[in-house]
């Protein structure tokens, strides 16, 4: 189970509590961010990424939040790569 400190870090970054529960549940089970499968998930992921990344110390790459943000960034990039050819704007 993910500890209270990690939950508090996400909440302090401005991530809504309902989303924090989903993030932590997936992170606890799989160790990363969930795959992005829709435009809505992409927009939500971008918002979570921006809020969380802005809250991290510049040299933090080892905390659980940092590891999640790094993996979420990878998921966002995968979505971008997979949808770049379609020419759809977000």
C-alpha positions in Angstrom: 0.0 0.0 0.0 1.2 3.5 -0.9 1.9 5.6 2.2 0.2 8.7 3.4 3.2 10.9 2.5 2.8 10.1 -1.2 -1.0 10.8 -1.1 -0.2 14.2 0.6 2.3 15.1 -2.1 -0.2 14.6 -4.9 -2.8 16.5 -3.0 -0.4 19.3 -2.3 0.4 19.4 -6.1 -3.3 20.1 -6.7 -4.4 16.7 -7.9 -8.1 16.1 -6.9 -8.5 13.5 -4.2 -10.7 11.2 -6.4 -7.9 11.1 -9.0 -5.3 10.5 -6.3 -7.1 7.4 -5.3 -7.0 6.0 -8.8 -3.4 7.1 -9.4 -2.2 5.4 -6.2 -4.2 2.3 -6.7 -2.7 1.7 -10.2 0.8 2.8 -9.0 0.6 0.4 -6.1 -0.3 -2.5 -8.3 1.8 -1.8 -11.4 4.5 0.6 -10.3 3.7 3.3 -12.9 1.0 5.3 -14.7 -1.8 3.7 -16.5 -1.8 3.6 -20.3 -3.6 6.5 -21.9 -6.5 5.3 -24.1 -8.6 8.3 -24.9 -8.4 12.1 -25.5 -10.1 12.7 -22.1 -7.4 10.5 -20.3 -4.7 12.5 -22.2 -6.1 15.8 -21.1 -6.4 14.6 -17.5 -2.9 13.1 -17.6 -1.5 16.4 -18.9 -3.2 18.3 -16.0 -1.9 15.8 -13.5 1.6 15.9 -15.0 1.7 19.7 -15.0 0.5 20.0 -11.4 2.8 17.3 -10.1 5.8 18.3 -12.0 5.5 21.9 -10.9 5.5 20.7 -7.3 8.7 18.6 -7.5 12.1 19.8 -6.6 14.2 20.1 -9.8 16.7 17.4 -8.7 14.0 14.9 -7.5 14.1 11.8 -9.7 13.9 9.2 -6.9 10.8 9.9 -4.9 7.6 8.0 -5.6 5.9 11.1 -7.0 8.9 11.8 -9.3 8.9 8.2 -10.6 5.2 8.5 -11.2 5.5 11.8 -13.1 8.4 10.4 -15.2 6.3 7.4 -16.1 3.2 9.5 -16.8 5.4 11.7 -19.1 6.3 8.5 -21.0 2.7 7.5 -21.3 1.8 11.0 -22.6 4.6 10.8 -25.1 3.4 7.4 -26.3 0.0 8.9 -26.8 1.5 11.8 -28.7 3.5 9.5 -30.9 0.6 7.3 -31.7 -1.7 10.1 -32.6 0.7 12.5 -34.3 0.0 11.1 -37.8 -3.8 11.6 -37.3 -3.3 15.4 -37.3 -5.9 15.8 -34.6 -5.4 18.7 -32.3 -6.1 18.5 -28.6 
